[in-house]
Amino acid sequence: MNIYGYFRMCKAALKHMQPGSCIINTGSVTGLEGSARLLDFSATKGAIHAFTKSLAQNLVERDIRVNCLVLGPVWTPLNPAERTEINSPCRII
């Protein structure tokens, strides 16, 4: 995860955006609350939340909305590697 990608994408997209357009970033609850096990991920997501709020304030006069979508838990193949059978909320077959 890298905040620089968000900067670069917004910079490139803003040249083409009209009033009424919208930028939607992807955040995480760990960016708001932190996580002892996901330090780098949490820090980056926290930066994305701050970037989203700041960008929204910056673009309000251009009538461009900026929001951050925070999804619920998403299972990926990497999840079993970070959990033990004891604390796993799902059963891997």
Buried (B, 14 or more C-beta within 10 A) or exposed (E): BEBEEBEEEBEEEBEEBEEEBEBEBBBBBBBEEEBEEBEEBBBBBBBBBEBBEEBBEEBEEEEBEBEBEBEEEEEEEEBEEEEEEEEEEEEEE
